[in-house]
Amino acid sequence: MRILSWLFGAVIGTVMAMGQTDPAVTSPRSDTPPVPFTSSSDTIPHFQPITPEERVKWVLQSTVGPASLGGGVISAGWGTLFNKPREYGTHWPGFGERYGMRLTGLAVSNSMEAGLGALWGEDPRYFPMVEQPFKKRLGHVVKMTFLAENREGHSRPAYARYIAIPGSNFLSNTWRADSTATPGNAAVRTALGFLGRICGNAFREFWPSVARRFSRKDSNGNLTGGVGNQFD
């Protein structure tokens, strides 16, 4: 665990250092939300490249944000129910071991993606579509699992992601339980990693619309109460 903490901190430091020397990012911005796609084009209008601070924020939100922590409960619960890996057992300590194992692997993967992407300006964030039919939005969810924006806001292959997800899963074989520390299991975890990214993109794409539908409006037309304020 000490090695994992050191690795996580080292990669975060690299993200900051690389971003600060990136000529395309001249100054930090305030918490400006990502500009969404407004059409089926592969270019985002009025795009601003991600800053070093936003890279770190993305890593933290993607690793210990509510959606990620909730997913960890489901994943660890499933593994505990079916006792996989068997070394951890089917009780609360085993649940904690599985939860921590997923969290450390995710931290390494996200840190690698953000750090490597800083080298060539790959933006790890997901940008939703707006005012588009459901079919196009769903296709966008899948497409942007394998693509990412560059410094100009053009969609390009997500090379940092291609390295980070498989790399972190094979690297994690060095600290996983013996029954799961195999190349075959690492390959399965890699596939599940991309599937998890699809699910995460879908959440970011559709949840704000669902949240607004269940939110109430005050006399000024602003959303209040319900679930909308938590995610808008």
VENKACOR-V704858 format. One record per residue. N is the residue number from 1. OMEGA is omega in whole degrees, -180 to 180 (NA if undefined). Layout:
# VENKACOR-V704858
N:OMEGA
N:OMEGA
This chain:
# VENKACOR-V704858
1:178
2:179
3:179
4:179
5:179
6:-180
7:180
8:-180
9:180
10:-179
11:177
12:177
13:177
14:178
15:-179
16:-177
17:-179
18:-179
19:-178
20:179
21:180
22:-177
23:-178
24:-180
25:-172
26:-178
27:178
28:175
29:172
30:-176
31:178
32:-179
33:178
34:177
35:-176
36:169
37:176
38:178
39:-180
40:179
41:178
42:179
43:179
44:179
45:177
46:-177
47:173
48:-179
49:-178
50:179
51:177
52:180
53:180
54:175
55:179
56:179
57:179
58:179
59:-178
60:-179
61:-179
62:-177
63:-176
64:174
65:-177
66:-178
67:-180
68:180
69:176
70:176
71:178
72:177
73:180
74:-179
75:-180
76:178
77:178
78:179
79:179
80:180
81:-177
82:176
83:176
84:-6
85:-172
86:-179
87:-175
88:179
89:-173
90:-179
91:-175
92:177
93:178
94:176
95:180
96:178
97:-180
98:180
99:-180
100:180
101:178
102:-176
103:180
104:178
105:180
106:179
107:179
108:-179
109:-178
110:179
111:177
112:-178
113:-179
114:-178
115:179
116:-179
117:178
118:-180
119:-177
120:173
121:178
122:-178
123:-177
124:-175
125:175
126:179
127:-177
128:172
129:176
130:176
131:179
132:178
133:-178
134:-177
135:179
136:-180
137:179
138:176
139:178
140:178
141:-178
142:-177
143:-176
144:168
145:-176
146:177
147:176
148:179
149:172
150:-176
151:-179
152:-180
153:178
154:179
155:180
156:177
157:-177
158:-174
159:179
160:178
161:179
162:179
163:-171
164:-175
165:176
166:-176
167:-179
168:-179
169:176
170:176
171:-177
172:175
173:-178
174:179
175:179
176:174
177:-173
178:-176
179:-180
180:-177
181:-179
182:177
183:179
184:178
185:178
186:178
187:177
188:179
189:178
190:178
191:178
192:177
193:177
194:175
195:177
196:177
197:176
198:179
199:178
200:177
201:179
202:178
203:-179
204:-179
205:-169
206:-174
207:179
208:178
209:178
210:-178
211:180
212:-179
213:-178
214:-180
215:177
216:178
217:177
218:-176
219:179
220:180
221:179
222:179
223:177
224:174
225:179
226:-179
227:-173
228:-175
229:-177
230:-172
231:-179
232:NA
